[in-house]
Amino acid sequence: MASSIPGKWKLEAAKSYRWRKTTDVNREFAIFKLLDGEKIILDVGFSDAGIFEIGFNREIAGAPIEWEKLQKMIEEGTCRAG
């Protein structure tokens, strides 16, 4: 299913993606960015309180994705962040 929003990135198009670790000196845990090429899809990481957080890039708003694919991406992010 493709996004019907013109000019919007299509999440299902992310056939190959990669993770990039980013750091912030004010955080106890690193943040990991999920990228499709150079486009950031989402950020994941644990807060200083130990809560797993996910932040979606606003450019993917309205872009459908299969639940299994999103779940796989989130599981990978959790493993990297932990």
VENRA-V885432 format. One record per backbone hydrogen bond with DSSP energy under -0.5 kcal/mol. CO is the residue of the C=O (numbers start at 1). NH is the residue of the N-H. If there is no record, write none. Layout:
BEGIN
[[CO & NH] [CO & NH]]
END
This chain:
BEGIN
[[4 & 6] [5 & 8] [9 & 11] [10 & 13] [11 & 14] [13 & 15] [18 & 35] [20 & 33] [22 & 31] [24 & 27] [30 & 46] [31 & 22] [32 & 44] [33 & 20] [33 & 35] [34 & 41] [34 & 42] [35 & 18] [35 & 37] [36 & 38] [36 & 39] [39 & 36] [41 & 57] [42 & 34] [43 & 55] [44 & 32] [45 & 53] [47 & 50] [51 & 47] [53 & 45] [55 & 43] [57 & 60] [58 & 61] [59 & 9] [60 & 63] [62 & 64] [64 & 12] [66 & 70] [67 & 71] [68 & 72] [69 & 73] [70 & 74] [71 & 75] [72 & 76] [73 & 77] [74 & 78] [75 & 79] [76 & 80] [77 & 81] [78 & 82]]
END
